[in-house]
Amino acid sequence: MPKKKLLSTGQAAVRLGLARHQLAYAFQTKQLPEVRMVCGRRAFTEADLQTIRDFFEKRRGSR
């Protein structure tokens, strides 16, 4: 079975078109559920990115 590719917070932010601090803030304020940690840092999968993408799209739509 192939390993899942994990992305850092910065890499995830780039893929999502967000500033890194926007993503970090959403986790710090518990607006998003915590993701797995690897060596003390968040590690994102494609499924995590979709969850985050959905959250920010919903948030943009409610303004």
PQR file with spaces between the fields and no chain letter, atoms N, CA, C, O and H, PARSE charges and radii, in Angstrom:
ATOM       1  N    MET     1       0.854   -1.184    0.000 -0.4000 1.5000
ATOM       2  CA   MET     1       0.000    0.000    0.000 -0.0000 2.0000
ATOM       3  C    MET     1       0.894    1.239    0.000  0.5500 1.7000
ATOM       4  O    MET     1       1.817    1.326    0.809 -0.5500 1.4000
ATOM       5  N    PRO     2       0.636    2.210   -0.901 -0.5600 1.5000
ATOM       6  CA   PRO     2       1.471    3.411   -0.957  0.2800 2.0000
ATOM       7  C    PRO     2       1.250    4.295    0.266  0.5500 1.7000
ATOM       8  O    PRO     2       0.151    4.367    0.816 -0.5500 1.4000
ATOM       9  N    LYS     3       2.327    4.965    0.675 -0.4000 1.5000
ATOM      10  CA   LYS     3       2.232    5.885    1.800 -0.0000 2.0000
ATOM      11  C    LYS     3       1.476    7.140    1.373  0.5500 1.7000
ATOM      12  O    LYS     3       1.557    7.571    0.222 -0.5500 1.4000
ATOM      13  H    LYS     3       3.220    4.906    0.229  0.4000 1.0000
ATOM      14  N    LYS     4       0.739    7.716    2.321 -0.4000 1.5000
ATOM      15  CA   LYS     4       0.075    8.984    2.043 -0.0000 2.0000
ATOM      16  C    LYS     4       1.103   10.096    2.133  0.5500 1.7000
ATOM      17  O    LYS     4       1.940   10.102    3.035 -0.5500 1.4000
ATOM      18  H    LYS     4       0.673    7.366    3.255  0.4000 1.0000
ATOM      19  N    LYS     5       1.044   11.023    1.213 -0.4000 1.5000
ATOM      20  CA   LYS     5       1.942   12.159    1.253 -0.0000 2.0000
ATOM      21  C    LYS     5       1.420   13.155    2.288  0.5500 1.7000
ATOM      22  O    LYS     5       0.253   13.545    2.257 -0.5500 1.4000
ATOM      23  H    LYS     5       0.363   11.018    0.479  0.4000 1.0000
ATOM      24  N    LEU     6       2.289   13.553    3.192 -0.4000 1.5000
ATOM      25  CA   LEU     6       1.920   14.511    4.228 -0.0000 2.0000
ATOM      26  C    LEU     6       2.521   15.868    3.897  0.5500 1.7000
ATOM      27  O    LEU     6       3.661   15.965    3.442 -0.5500 1.4000
ATOM      28  H    LEU     6       3.237   13.236    3.217  0.4000 1.0000
ATOM      29  N    LEU     7       1.744   16.905    4.132 -0.4000 1.5000
ATOM      30  CA   LEU     7       2.181   18.272    3.856 -0.0000 2.0000
ATOM      31  C    LEU     7       2.323   19.048    5.155  0.5500 1.7000
ATOM      32  O    LEU     7       1.599   18.796    6.119 -0.5500 1.4000
ATOM      33  H    LEU     7       0.818   16.826    4.502  0.4000 1.0000
ATOM      34  N    SER     8       3.249   19.984    5.181 -0.4000 1.5000
ATOM      35  CA   SER     8       3.414   20.874    6.332 -0.0000 2.0000
ATOM      36  C    SER     8       2.337   21.960    6.289  0.5500 1.7000
ATOM      37  O    SER     8       1.594   22.068    5.313 -0.5500 1.4000
ATOM      38  H    SER     8       3.837   20.189    4.398  0.4000 1.0000
ATOM      39  N    THR     9       2.260   22.752    7.339 -0.4000 1.5000
ATOM      40  CA   THR     9       1.295   23.850    7.379 -0.0000 2.0000
ATOM      41  C    THR     9       1.546   24.823    6.228  0.5500 1.7000
ATOM      42  O    THR     9       0.604   25.261    5.568 -0.5500 1.4000
ATOM      43  H    THR     9       2.863   22.664    8.132  0.4000 1.0000
ATOM      44  N    GLY    10       2.788   25.155    5.991 -0.4000 1.5000
ATOM      45  CA   GLY    10       3.115   26.072    4.897 -0.0000 2.0000
ATOM      46  C    GLY    10       2.751   25.509    3.539  0.5500 1.7000
ATOM      47  O    GLY    10       2.201   26.214    2.693 -0.5500 1.4000
ATOM      48  H    GLY    10       3.554   24.799    6.527  0.4000 1.0000
ATOM      49  N    GLN    11       3.060   24.231    3.328 -0.4000 1.5000
ATOM      50  CA   GLN    11       2.722   23.588    2.054 -0.0000 2.0000
ATOM      51  C    GLN    11       1.210   23.514    1.872  0.5500 1.7000
ATOM      52  O    GLN    11       0.701   23.748    0.776 -0.5500 1.4000
ATOM      53  H    GLN    11       3.507   23.658    4.014  0.4000 1.0000
ATOM      54  N    ALA    12       0.495   23.191    2.945 -0.4000 1.5000
ATOM      55  CA   ALA    12      -0.963   23.115    2.870 -0.0000 2.0000
ATOM      56  C    ALA    12      -1.543   24.484    2.554  0.5500 1.7000
ATOM      57  O    ALA    12      -2.457   24.597    1.737 -0.5500 1.4000
ATOM      58  H    ALA    12       0.909   23.001    3.836  0.4000 1.0000
ATOM      59  N    ALA    13      -1.024   25.517    3.189 -0.4000 1.5000
ATOM      60  CA   ALA    13      -1.518   26.879    2.955 -0.0000 2.0000
ATOM      61  C    ALA    13      -1.348   27.268    1.488  0.5500 1.7000
ATOM      62  O    ALA    13      -2.254   27.844    0.886 -0.5500 1.4000
ATOM      63  H    ALA    13      -0.281   25.425    3.852  0.4000 1.0000
ATOM      64  N    VAL    14      -0.197   26.957    0.919 -0.4000 1.5000
ATOM      65  CA   VAL    14       0.052   27.270   -0.500 -0.0000 2.0000
ATOM      66  C    VAL    14      -0.953   26.532   -1.374  0.5500 1.7000
ATOM      67  O    VAL    14      -1.546   27.132   -2.270 -0.5500 1.4000
ATOM      68  H    VAL    14       0.539   26.489    1.407  0.4000 1.0000
ATOM      69  N    ARG    15      -1.154   25.246   -1.129 -0.4000 1.5000
ATOM      70  CA   ARG    15      -2.093   24.450   -1.925 -0.0000 2.0000
ATOM      71  C    ARG    15      -3.513   24.971   -1.815  0.5500 1.7000
ATOM      72  O    ARG    15      -4.293   24.861   -2.761 -0.5500 1.4000
ATOM      73  H    ARG    15      -0.672   24.758   -0.401  0.4000 1.0000
ATOM      74  N    LEU    16      -3.860   25.550   -0.642 -0.4000 1.5000
ATOM      75  CA   LEU    16      -5.218   26.043   -0.409 -0.0000 2.0000
ATOM      76  C    LEU    16      -5.393   27.512   -0.807  0.5500 1.7000
ATOM      77  O    LEU    16      -6.510   28.030   -0.803 -0.5500 1.4000
ATOM      78  H    LEU    16      -3.227   25.640    0.127  0.4000 1.0000
ATOM      79  N    GLY    17      -4.295   28.173   -1.147 -0.4000 1.5000
ATOM      80  CA   GLY    17      -4.370   29.590   -1.510 -0.0000 2.0000
ATOM      81  C    GLY    17      -4.616   30.478   -0.304  0.5500 1.7000
ATOM      82  O    GLY    17      -5.258   31.522   -0.417 -0.5500 1.4000
ATOM      83  H    GLY    17      -3.388   27.751   -1.150  0.4000 1.0000
ATOM      84  N    LEU    18      -4.106   30.064    0.854 -0.4000 1.5000
ATOM      85  CA   LEU    18      -4.272   30.824    2.093 -0.0000 2.0000
ATOM      86  C    LEU    18      -2.917   31.294    2.585  0.5500 1.7000
ATOM      87  O    LEU    18      -1.879   30.754    2.201 -0.5500 1.4000
ATOM      88  H    LEU    18      -3.585   29.216    0.945  0.4000 1.0000
ATOM      89  N    ALA    19      -2.938   32.302    3.438 -0.4000 1.5000
ATOM      90  CA   ALA    19      -1.718   32.671    4.147 -0.0000 2.0000
ATOM      91  C    ALA    19      -1.525   31.652    5.268  0.5500 1.7000
ATOM      92  O    ALA    19      -2.503   31.172    5.842 -0.5500 1.4000
ATOM      93  H    ALA    19      -3.781   32.740    3.751  0.4000 1.0000
ATOM      94  N    ARG    20      -0.294   31.323    5.580 -0.4000 1.5000
ATOM      95  CA   ARG    20      -0.004   30.341    6.614 -0.0000 2.0000
ATOM      96  C    ARG    20      -0.658   30.720    7.935  0.5500 1.7000
ATOM      97  O    ARG    20      -1.171   29.855    8.644 -0.5500 1.4000
ATOM      98  H    ARG    20       0.501   31.712    5.113  0.4000 1.0000
ATOM      99  N    HIS    21      -0.644   32.015    8.272 -0.4000 1.5000
ATOM     100  CA   HIS    21      -1.208   32.435    9.556 -0.0000 2.0000
ATOM     101  C    HIS    21      -2.728   32.241    9.610  0.5500 1.7000
ATOM     102  O    HIS    21      -3.281   32.032   10.690 -0.5500 1.4000
ATOM     103  H    HIS    21      -0.227   32.718    7.695  0.4000 1.0000
ATOM     104  N    GLN    22      -3.414   32.307    8.452 -0.4000 1.5000
ATOM     105  CA   GLN    22      -4.862   32.056    8.438 -0.0000 2.0000
ATOM     106  C    GLN    22      -5.148   30.618    8.857  0.5500 1.7000
ATOM     107  O    GLN    22      -6.054   30.352    9.646 -0.5500 1.4000
ATOM     108  H    GLN    22      -2.964   32.476    7.575  0.4000 1.0000
ATOM     109  N    LEU    23      -4.375   29.720    8.325 -0.4000 1.5000
ATOM     110  CA   LEU    23      -4.551   28.309    8.624 -0.0000 2.0000
ATOM     111  C    LEU    23      -4.191   28.026   10.086  0.5500 1.7000
ATOM     112  O    LEU    23      -4.937   27.343   10.788 -0.5500 1.4000
ATOM     113  H    LEU    23      -3.639   29.936    7.684  0.4000 1.0000
ATOM     114  N    ALA    24      -3.070   28.542   10.536 -0.4000 1.5000
ATOM     115  CA   ALA    24      -2.637   28.330   11.921 -0.0000 2.0000
ATOM     116  C    ALA    24      -3.666   28.911   12.895  0.5500 1.7000
ATOM     117  O    ALA    24      -3.971   28.291   13.913 -0.5500 1.4000
ATOM     118  H    ALA    24      -2.464   29.097    9.965  0.4000 1.0000
ATOM     119  N    TYR    25      -4.197   30.089   12.590 -0.4000 1.5000
ATOM     120  CA   TYR    25      -5.183   30.730   13.465 -0.0000 2.0000
ATOM     121  C    TYR    25      -6.453   29.882   13.589  0.5500 1.7000
ATOM     122  O    TYR    25      -7.015   29.768   14.678 -0.5500 1.4000
ATOM     123  H    TYR    25      -3.950   30.593   11.762  0.4000 1.0000
ATOM     124  N    ALA    26      -6.903   29.295   12.491 -0.4000 1.5000
ATOM     125  CA   ALA    26      -8.109   28.459   12.523 -0.0000 2.0000
ATOM     126  C    ALA    26      -7.915   27.266   13.452  0.5500 1.7000
ATOM     127  O    ALA    26      -8.867   26.839   14.105 -0.5500 1.4000
ATOM     128  H    ALA    26      -6.447   29.388   11.606  0.4000 1.0000
ATOM     129  N    PHE    27      -6.709   26.723   13.525 -0.4000 1.5000
ATOM     130  CA   PHE    27      -6.434   25.620   14.448 -0.0000 2.0000
ATOM     131  C    PHE    27      -6.290   26.124   15.877  0.5500 1.7000
ATOM     132  O    PHE    27      -6.801   25.499   16.806 -0.5500 1.4000
ATOM     133  H    PHE    27      -5.936   27.070   12.994  0.4000 1.0000
ATOM     134  N    GLN    28      -5.608   27.236   16.063 -0.4000 1.5000
ATOM     135  CA   GLN    28      -5.399   27.779   17.410 -0.0000 2.0000
ATOM     136  C    GLN    28      -6.713   28.147   18.083  0.5500 1.7000
ATOM     137  O    GLN    28      -6.858   27.991   19.296 -0.5500 1.4000
ATOM     138  H    GLN    28      -5.193   27.744   15.308  0.4000 1.0000
ATOM     139  N    THR    29      -7.670   28.635   17.300 -0.4000 1.5000
ATOM     140  CA   THR    29      -8.962   29.041   17.853 -0.0000 2.0000
ATOM     141  C    THR    29      -9.978   27.904   17.828  0.5500 1.7000
ATOM     142  O    THR    29     -11.155   28.104   18.131 -0.5500 1.4000
ATOM     143  H    THR    29      -7.552   28.762   16.315  0.4000 1.0000
ATOM     144  N    LYS    30      -9.515   26.710   17.464 -0.4000 1.5000
ATOM     145  CA   LYS    30     -10.343   25.492   17.463 -0.0000 2.0000
ATOM     146  C    LYS    30     -11.528   25.568   16.493  0.5500 1.7000
ATOM     147  O    LYS    30     -12.556   24.926   16.713 -0.5500 1.4000
ATOM     148  H    LYS    30      -8.560   26.547   17.218  0.4000 1.0000
ATOM     149  N    GLN    31     -11.380   26.354   15.422 -0.4000 1.5000
ATOM     150  CA   GLN    31     -12.404   26.405   14.382 -0.0000 2.0000
ATOM     151  C    GLN    31     -12.325   25.177   13.493  0.5500 1.7000
ATOM     152  O    GLN    31     -13.311   24.780   12.871 -0.5500 1.4000
ATOM     153  H    GLN    31     -10.546   26.876   15.244  0.4000 1.0000
ATOM     154  N    LEU    32     -11.139   24.578   13.440 -0.4000 1.5000
ATOM     155  CA   LEU    32     -10.915   23.348   12.677 -0.0000 2.0000
ATOM     156  C    LEU    32     -10.466   22.258   13.642  0.5500 1.7000
ATOM     157  O    LEU    32      -9.751   22.537   14.605 -0.5500 1.4000
ATOM     158  H    LEU    32     -10.338   24.900   13.946  0.4000 1.0000
ATOM     159  N    PRO    33     -10.882   21.009   13.389 -0.5600 1.5000
ATOM     160  CA   PRO    33     -10.401   19.918   14.245  0.2800 2.0000
ATOM     161  C    PRO    33      -8.906   19.703   14.031  0.5500 1.7000
ATOM     162  O    PRO    33      -8.398   19.857   12.920 -0.5500 1.4000
ATOM     163  N    GLU    34      -8.224   19.353   15.089 -0.4000 1.5000
ATOM     164  CA   GLU    34      -6.779   19.137   15.013 -0.0000 2.0000
ATOM     165  C    GLU    34      -6.456   17.978   14.072  0.5500 1.7000
ATOM     166  O    GLU    34      -7.211   17.011   13.979 -0.5500 1.4000
ATOM     167  H    GLU    34      -8.637   19.228   15.991  0.4000 1.0000
ATOM     168  N    VAL    35      -5.347   18.086   13.390 -0.4000 1.5000
ATOM     169  CA   VAL    35      -4.876   17.028   12.488 -0.0000 2.0000
ATOM     170  C    VAL    35      -3.705   16.308   13.142  0.5500 1.7000
ATOM     171  O    VAL    35      -3.241   16.708   14.209 -0.5500 1.4000
ATOM     172  H    VAL    35      -4.733   18.872   13.465  0.4000 1.0000
ATOM     173  N    ARG    36      -3.233   15.253   12.504 -0.4000 1.5000
ATOM     174  CA   ARG    36      -2.138   14.476   13.089 -0.0000 2.0000
ATOM     175  C    ARG    36      -0.894   15.338   13.232  0.5500 1.7000
ATOM     176  O    ARG    36      -0.681   16.295   12.489 -0.5500 1.4000
ATOM     177  H    ARG    36      -3.610   14.928   11.637  0.4000 1.0000
ATOM     178  N    MET    37      -0.093   14.971   14.199 -0.4000 1.5000
ATOM     179  CA   MET    37       1.164   15.660   14.449 -0.0000 2.0000
ATOM     180  C    MET    37       2.306   14.694   14.172  0.5500 1.7000
ATOM     181  O    MET    37       2.251   13.526   14.557 -0.5500 1.4000
ATOM     182  H    MET    37      -0.266   14.193   14.804  0.4000 1.0000
ATOM     183  N    VAL    38       3.335   15.187   13.504 -0.4000 1.5000
ATOM     184  CA   VAL    38       4.540   14.405   13.241 -0.0000 2.0000
ATOM     185  C    VAL    38       5.709   15.256   13.731  0.5500 1.7000
ATOM     186  O    VAL    38       5.937   16.362   13.241 -0.5500 1.4000
ATOM     187  H    VAL    38       3.379   16.136   13.191  0.4000 1.0000
ATOM     188  N    CYS    39       6.428   14.735   14.683 -0.4000 1.5000
ATOM     189  CA   CYS    39       7.568   15.470   15.275 -0.0000 2.0000
ATOM     190  C    CYS    39       7.141   16.840   15.785  0.5500 1.7000
ATOM     191  O    CYS    39       7.878   17.816   15.645 -0.5500 1.4000
ATOM     192  H    CYS    39       6.243   13.836   15.082  0.4000 1.0000
ATOM     193  N    GLY    40       5.958   16.913   16.374 -0.4000 1.5000
ATOM     194  CA   GLY    40       5.480   18.159   16.957 -0.0000 2.0000
ATOM     195  C    GLY    40       4.923   19.165   15.971  0.5500 1.7000
ATOM     196  O    GLY    40       4.644   20.303   16.348 -0.5500 1.4000
ATOM     197  H    GLY    40       5.359   16.120   16.488  0.4000 1.0000
ATOM     198  N    ARG    41       4.756   18.778   14.728 -0.4000 1.5000
ATOM     199  CA   ARG    41       4.219   19.686   13.705 -0.0000 2.0000
ATOM     200  C    ARG    41       3.016   19.047   13.034  0.5500 1.7000
ATOM     201  O    ARG    41       2.933   17.825   12.909 -0.5500 1.4000
ATOM     202  H    ARG    41       4.983   17.853   14.422  0.4000 1.0000
ATOM     203  N    ARG    42       2.086   19.889   12.606 -0.4000 1.5000
ATOM     204  CA   ARG    42       0.908   19.376   11.903 -0.0000 2.0000
ATOM     205  C    ARG    42       1.320   18.778   10.565  0.5500 1.7000
ATOM     206  O    ARG    42       2.198   19.299    9.877 -0.5500 1.4000
ATOM     207  H    ARG    42       2.153   20.881   12.708  0.4000 1.0000
ATOM     208  N    ALA    43       0.670   17.675   10.212 -0.4000 1.5000
ATOM     209  CA   ALA    43       0.939   16.998    8.936 -0.0000 2.0000
ATOM     210  C    ALA    43      -0.406   16.736    8.269  0.5500 1.7000
ATOM     211  O    ALA    43      -1.256   16.045    8.830 -0.5500 1.4000
ATOM     212  H    ALA    43      -0.042   17.252   10.771  0.4000 1.0000
ATOM     213  N    PHE    44      -0.599   17.283    7.080 -0.4000 1.5000
ATOM     214  CA   PHE    44      -1.879   17.258    6.391 -0.0000 2.0000
ATOM     215  C    PHE    44      -1.904   16.244    5.257  0.5500 1.7000
ATOM     216  O    PHE    44      -0.930   16.092    4.518 -0.5500 1.4000
ATOM     217  H    PHE    44       0.092   17.844    6.624  0.4000 1.0000
ATOM     218  N    THR    45      -3.035   15.552    5.130 -0.4000 1.5000
ATOM     219  CA   THR    45      -3.273   14.659    3.997 -0.0000 2.0000
ATOM     220  C    THR    45      -4.192   15.385    3.015  0.5500 1.7000
ATOM     221  O    THR    45      -4.683   16.475    3.306 -0.5500 1.4000
ATOM     222  H    THR    45      -3.826   15.676    5.730  0.4000 1.0000
ATOM     223  N    GLU    46      -4.418   14.780    1.859 -0.4000 1.5000
ATOM     224  CA   GLU    46      -5.358   15.349    0.882 -0.0000 2.0000
ATOM     225  C    GLU    46      -6.756   15.461    1.489  0.5500 1.7000
ATOM     226  O    GLU    46      -7.465   16.433    1.226 -0.5500 1.4000
ATOM     227  H    GLU    46      -4.019   13.894    1.622  0.4000 1.0000
ATOM     228  N    ALA    47      -7.162   14.478    2.299 -0.4000 1.5000
ATOM     229  CA   ALA    47      -8.482   14.532    2.944 -0.0000 2.0000
ATOM     230  C    ALA    47      -8.563   15.714    3.906  0.5500 1.7000
ATOM     231  O    ALA    47      -9.597   16.376    3.991 -0.5500 1.4000
ATOM     232  H    ALA    47      -6.586   13.689    2.513  0.4000 1.0000
ATOM     233  N    ASP    48      -7.472   15.984    4.634 -0.4000 1.5000
ATOM     234  CA   ASP    48      -7.439   17.144    5.532 -0.0000 2.0000
ATOM     235  C    ASP    48      -7.598   18.434    4.733  0.5500 1.7000
ATOM     236  O    ASP    48      -8.314   19.347    5.145 -0.5500 1.4000
ATOM     237  H    ASP    48      -6.631   15.446    4.566  0.4000 1.0000
ATOM     238  N    LEU    49      -6.925   18.500    3.587 -0.4000 1.5000
ATOM     239  CA   LEU    49      -7.011   19.702    2.750 -0.0000 2.0000
ATOM     240  C    LEU    49      -8.440   19.934    2.271  0.5500 1.7000
ATOM     241  O    LEU    49      -8.895   21.077    2.212 -0.5500 1.4000
ATOM     242  H    LEU    49      -6.343   17.758    3.252  0.4000 1.0000
ATOM     243  N    GLN    50      -9.141   18.873    1.932 -0.4000 1.5000
ATOM     244  CA   GLN    50     -10.525   19.020    1.477 -0.0000 2.0000
ATOM     245  C    GLN    50     -11.415   19.528    2.617  0.5500 1.7000
ATOM     246  O    GLN    50     -12.278   20.378    2.395 -0.5500 1.4000
ATOM     247  H    GLN    50      -8.772   17.945    1.980  0.4000 1.0000
ATOM     248  N    THR    51     -11.213   19.019    3.821 -0.4000 1.5000
ATOM     249  CA   THR    51     -11.976   19.486    4.979 -0.0000 2.0000
ATOM     250  C    THR    51     -11.739   20.973    5.215  0.5500 1.7000
ATOM     251  O    THR    51     -12.675   21.731    5.469 -0.5500 1.4000
ATOM     252  H    THR    51     -10.513   18.328    4.001  0.4000 1.0000
ATOM     253  N    ILE    52     -10.485   21.378    5.129 -0.4000 1.5000
ATOM     254  CA   ILE    52     -10.129   22.782    5.346 -0.0000 2.0000
ATOM     255  C    ILE    52     -10.687   23.647    4.224  0.5500 1.7000
ATOM     256  O    ILE    52     -11.213   24.731    4.479 -0.5500 1.4000
ATOM     257  H    ILE    52      -9.724   20.763    4.923  0.4000 1.0000
ATOM     258  N    ARG    53     -10.576   23.178    2.992 -0.4000 1.5000
ATOM     259  CA   ARG    53     -11.107   23.915    1.835 -0.0000 2.0000
ATOM     260  C    ARG    53     -12.611   24.149    2.015  0.5500 1.7000
ATOM     261  O    ARG    53     -13.101   25.256    1.795 -0.5500 1.4000
ATOM     262  H    ARG    53     -10.148   22.298    2.785  0.4000 1.0000
ATOM     263  N    ASP    54     -13.339   23.099    2.416 -0.4000 1.5000
ATOM     264  CA   ASP    54     -14.783   23.210    2.647 -0.0000 2.0000
ATOM     265  C    ASP    54     -15.086   24.232    3.744  0.5500 1.7000
ATOM     266  O    ASP    54     -16.018   25.027    3.614 -0.5500 1.4000
ATOM     267  H    ASP    54     -12.940   22.199    2.594  0.4000 1.0000
ATOM     268  N    PHE    55     -14.305   24.211    4.818 -0.4000 1.5000
ATOM     269  CA   PHE    55     -14.502   25.154    5.927 -0.0000 2.0000
ATOM     270  C    PHE    55     -14.355   26.597    5.449  0.5500 1.7000
ATOM     271  O    PHE    55     -15.214   27.433    5.731 -0.5500 1.4000
ATOM     272  H    PHE    55     -13.548   23.566    4.923  0.4000 1.0000
ATOM     273  N    PHE    56     -13.278   26.894    4.730 -0.4000 1.5000
ATOM     274  CA   PHE    56     -13.046   28.270    4.293 -0.0000 2.0000
ATOM     275  C    PHE    56     -14.041   28.704    3.223  0.5500 1.7000
ATOM     276  O    PHE    56     -14.430   29.871    3.187 -0.5500 1.4000
ATOM     277  H    PHE    56     -12.581   26.215    4.501  0.4000 1.0000
ATOM     278  N    GLU    57     -14.462   27.788    2.349 -0.4000 1.5000
ATOM     279  CA   GLU    57     -15.476   28.152    1.359 -0.0000 2.0000
ATOM     280  C    GLU    57     -16.815   28.459    2.049  0.5500 1.7000
ATOM     281  O    GLU    57     -17.497   29.417    1.685 -0.5500 1.4000
ATOM     282  H    GLU    57     -14.146   26.839    2.378  0.4000 1.0000
ATOM     283  N    LYS    58     -17.177   27.662    3.023 -0.4000 1.5000
ATOM     284  CA   LYS    58     -18.418   27.909    3.764 -0.0000 2.0000
ATOM     285  C    LYS    58     -18.338   29.236    4.509  0.5500 1.7000
ATOM     286  O    LYS    58     -19.305   29.997    4.545 -0.5500 1.4000
ATOM     287  H    LYS    58     -16.623   26.884    3.319  0.4000 1.0000
ATOM     288  N    ARG    59     -17.195   29.501    5.094 -0.4000 1.5000
ATOM     289  CA   ARG    59     -16.983   30.752    5.843 -0.0000 2.0000
ATOM     290  C    ARG    59     -17.066   31.967    4.913  0.5500 1.7000
ATOM     291  O    ARG    59     -17.647   32.988    5.282 -0.5500 1.4000
ATOM     292  H    ARG    59     -16.409   28.882    5.065  0.4000 1.0000
ATOM     293  N    ARG    60     -16.495   31.864    3.723 -0.4000 1.5000
ATOM     294  CA   ARG    60     -16.549   32.973    2.754 -0.0000 2.0000
ATOM     295  C    ARG    60     -17.986   33.202    2.295  0.5500 1.7000
ATOM     296  O    ARG    60     -18.391   34.341    2.063 -0.5500 1.4000
ATOM     297  H    ARG    60     -16.023   31.034    3.424  0.4000 1.0000
ATOM     298  N    GLY    61     -18.751   32.131    2.166 -0.4000 1.5000
ATOM     299  CA   GLY    61     -20.132   32.236    1.716 -0.0000 2.0000
ATOM     300  C    GLY    61     -21.071   32.843    2.740  0.5500 1.7000
ATOM     301  O    GLY    61     -22.140   33.340    2.387 -0.5500 1.4000
ATOM     302  H    GLY    61     -18.422   31.206    2.354  0.4000 1.0000
ATOM     303  N    SER    62     -20.678   32.808    4.013 -0.4000 1.5000
ATOM     304  CA   SER    62     -21.568   33.324    5.072 -0.0000 2.0000
ATOM     305  C    SER    62     -21.344   34.800    5.333  0.5500 1.7000
ATOM     306  O    SER    62     -21.990   35.369    6.212 -0.5500 1.4000
ATOM     307  H    SER    62     -19.810   32.405    4.301  0.4000 1.0000
ATOM     308  N    ARG    63     -20.449   35.434    4.597 -0.4000 1.5000
ATOM     309  CA   ARG    63     -20.185   36.861    4.816 -0.0000 2.0000
ATOM     310  C    ARG    63     -21.136   37.713    4.052  0.5500 1.7000
ATOM     311  O    ARG    63     -21.058   38.940    4.120 -0.5500 1.4000
ATOM     312  H    ARG    63     -19.923   34.971    3.883  0.4000 1.0000
